[in-house]
Amino acid sequence: MTRVAKTALGMAVMGGLLFGAASAVGAATPAGGTVKIFASPNTSGTGETFVVTGAIADYGKTVRVNSAGKPDKNGVYTQIVGKQGTVLLDGTQFQAALNAAQPTDFDTVTCSGSLVASAPDRIVSGTKLYSGISGSVDVTGTVAFILPRTKSGQCDLSGNATVVAHWGSITGSGTVSFS
């Protein structure tokens, strides 16, 4: 059960939301400072929508990648693709927190529940306007889910179960600087 929920949140959370703080709208190099991120995860692990506000501002989509920045649907790094450049985030700690998260309110009658995972994501690198970016963002992913039932009517807690419905949110805040 938690594996299914974590997959739904993880794919979305990891990638998309992790670092909206990466991209900014504006031509001048950002001064750095406090940023807030907001992301809408999806279960594909790619193409999550994000918005970053604060010291820099941008919006766009995310891509799950490996540590070298190459697309990888199982990658724990996230590349934020904003309007003014890209930012590579190391989501290793967040993925570990997500893997360890357990639903706190799973209901075996309705096969529904929710979970929350939080951890920092380190900023690895940036391109274009975000060249020289560094810092980290404390990310929190929240997901609510309904699991399917087996033929016998029990909640399908297998890792292969397809979630009937889910909702997710990723938010975070942190500080960025530029060298």
C-alpha positions as CSV (number, residue, x, y, z in Angstrom):
1,M,0.0,0.0,0.0
2,T,2.6,2.5,1.0
3,R,4.7,1.5,-2.1
4,V,1.8,2.4,-4.4
5,A,1.2,5.7,-2.6
6,K,4.9,6.4,-2.6
7,T,5.2,5.7,-6.2
8,A,2.4,8.1,-7.0
9,L,3.9,10.8,-4.8
10,G,7.5,9.9,-5.5
11,M,7.4,10.1,-9.2
12,A,5.7,13.4,-9.0
13,V,7.2,14.8,-5.9
14,M,10.8,13.8,-6.7
15,G,11.0,15.2,-10.0
16,G,8.7,18.1,-10.3
17,L,8.5,19.8,-7.2
18,L,11.9,19.5,-5.9
19,F,13.2,22.6,-7.2
20,G,11.1,25.2,-8.6
21,A,13.5,27.7,-7.0
22,A,15.8,27.1,-9.9
23,S,14.4,29.2,-12.6
24,A,13.6,32.9,-12.6
25,V,11.8,35.3,-14.8
26,G,14.1,38.2,-15.5
27,A,17.2,39.1,-17.5
28,A,19.5,40.2,-14.7
29,T,21.4,37.7,-12.6
30,P,19.3,37.1,-9.4
31,A,20.8,38.4,-6.2
32,G,19.8,35.2,-4.3
33,G,17.9,34.9,-1.0
34,T,14.8,33.1,0.2
35,V,12.7,31.2,-2.4
36,K,9.4,29.2,-2.1
37,I,8.4,26.4,-4.5
38,F,5.1,25.0,-5.4
39,A,4.6,22.0,-7.6
40,S,1.8,19.8,-8.9
41,P,3.1,16.2,-9.1
42,N,1.9,13.5,-11.4
43,T,2.5,9.8,-11.5
44,S,4.7,9.8,-14.7
45,G,7.7,11.4,-12.9
46,T,8.2,13.9,-15.6
47,G,6.6,17.1,-16.7
48,E,5.4,18.2,-13.3
49,T,4.4,21.8,-13.2
50,F,6.2,24.2,-10.8
51,V,6.2,27.8,-9.8
52,V,9.0,29.5,-7.8
53,T,8.5,32.8,-5.9
54,G,10.7,35.0,-3.8
55,A,14.3,36.1,-4.5
56,I,13.9,34.5,-8.0
57,A,10.7,33.7,-9.9
58,D,10.1,31.2,-12.6
59,Y,7.8,28.5,-13.8
60,G,8.0,25.4,-16.1
61,K,8.3,21.7,-16.0
62,T,10.6,19.1,-14.4
63,V,12.4,16.0,-15.7
64,R,13.7,13.1,-13.6
65,V,17.4,12.6,-14.3
66,N,20.5,10.8,-13.0
67,S,23.4,12.6,-11.2
68,A,24.8,13.5,-14.7
69,G,21.6,15.2,-15.7
70,K,20.6,12.6,-18.2
71,P,16.9,11.7,-18.4
72,D,16.2,8.6,-16.2
73,K,12.6,7.7,-15.2
74,N,14.0,6.1,-12.0
75,G,16.5,8.9,-11.3
76,V,16.5,10.6,-7.9
77,Y,17.7,13.9,-9.3
78,T,15.4,16.5,-10.8
79,Q,16.1,18.9,-13.5
80,I,14.0,22.0,-13.3
81,V,13.4,23.5,-16.8
82,G,12.3,27.1,-16.4
83,K,12.0,29.9,-18.8
84,Q,15.4,31.4,-17.9
85,G,17.5,28.2,-17.5
86,T,17.7,24.9,-15.8
87,V,18.6,23.8,-12.3
88,L,19.8,20.3,-11.2
89,L,18.6,19.2,-7.8
90,D,19.9,16.2,-5.7
91,G,16.7,14.5,-4.4
92,T,18.5,11.6,-2.7
93,Q,17.5,12.7,0.8
94,F,13.9,13.4,-0.2
95,Q,13.6,10.0,-1.9
96,A,14.9,8.3,1.2
97,A,12.3,10.2,3.3
98,L,9.6,9.2,0.9
99,N,10.6,5.6,0.9
100,A,10.5,5.6,4.8
101,A,7.2,7.4,5.0
102,Q,4.2,5.4,6.2
103,P,0.5,6.5,6.0
104,T,-0.6,7.8,9.4
105,D,-4.3,7.4,8.7
106,F,-4.8,4.3,6.4
107,D,-8.4,3.1,6.6
108,T,-8.8,-0.6,5.7
109,V,-12.6,-0.2,5.2
110,T,-12.3,2.5,2.5
111,C,-8.7,1.6,1.3
112,S,-7.7,5.2,1.6
113,G,-5.0,7.2,3.4
114,S,-2.4,9.9,3.2
115,L,1.3,10.4,3.9
116,V,3.8,13.2,4.2
117,A,7.5,13.2,3.5
118,S,10.1,16.0,4.1
119,A,13.8,16.4,3.5
120,P,16.2,18.9,2.0
121,D,17.2,18.9,-1.7
122,R,20.7,20.2,-2.5
123,I,21.1,22.4,-5.6
124,V,23.8,20.8,-7.7
125,S,24.2,23.2,-10.7
126,G,22.4,25.6,-13.0
127,T,22.5,26.8,-16.6
128,K,21.9,30.2,-18.3
129,L,20.5,32.7,-15.7
130,Y,21.1,30.1,-13.0
131,S,24.8,29.5,-13.7
132,G,26.6,29.5,-10.3
133,I,23.5,28.8,-8.3
134,S,23.9,27.0,-4.9
135,G,21.9,26.3,-1.8
136,S,19.1,24.0,-0.8
137,V,15.4,23.8,-0.4
138,D,13.5,21.9,2.3
139,V,10.8,20.0,0.4
140,T,7.6,18.5,1.7
141,G,5.5,16.2,-0.3
142,T,1.9,15.3,0.7
143,V,-0.3,12.7,-1.0
144,A,-3.8,11.3,-0.4
145,F,-4.7,8.1,-2.1
146,I,-7.4,5.4,-2.6
147,L,-6.2,1.9,-3.4
148,P,-8.1,-0.7,-5.4
149,R,-9.6,-3.9,-4.0
150,T,-8.6,-7.5,-4.7
151,K,-11.1,-9.9,-6.1
152,S,-11.8,-11.0,-2.5
153,G,-12.7,-7.4,-1.5
154,Q,-9.6,-6.7,0.5
155,C,-7.4,-3.6,0.0
156,D,-4.8,-4.3,-2.7
157,L,-1.6,-3.6,-0.8
158,S,0.7,-5.1,-3.4
159,G,3.4,-3.0,-5.0
160,N,1.8,-3.7,-8.4
161,A,-1.6,-2.2,-7.5
162,T,-2.7,0.8,-9.5
163,V,-3.9,3.6,-7.4
164,V,-7.6,4.3,-8.0
165,A,-7.3,8.1,-7.2
166,H,-4.6,10.3,-5.7
167,W,-3.9,14.0,-5.0
168,G,-0.5,15.4,-4.3
169,S,1.2,18.6,-3.4
170,I,4.9,19.6,-3.2
171,T,6.0,22.7,-1.4
172,G,9.3,24.0,-0.1
173,S,11.4,26.9,0.9
174,G,15.1,27.6,1.1
175,T,17.9,29.9,0.3
176,V,19.8,30.3,-2.9
177,S,22.9,32.2,-3.8
178,F,25.0,32.8,-6.9
179,S,28.8,32.8,-7.2
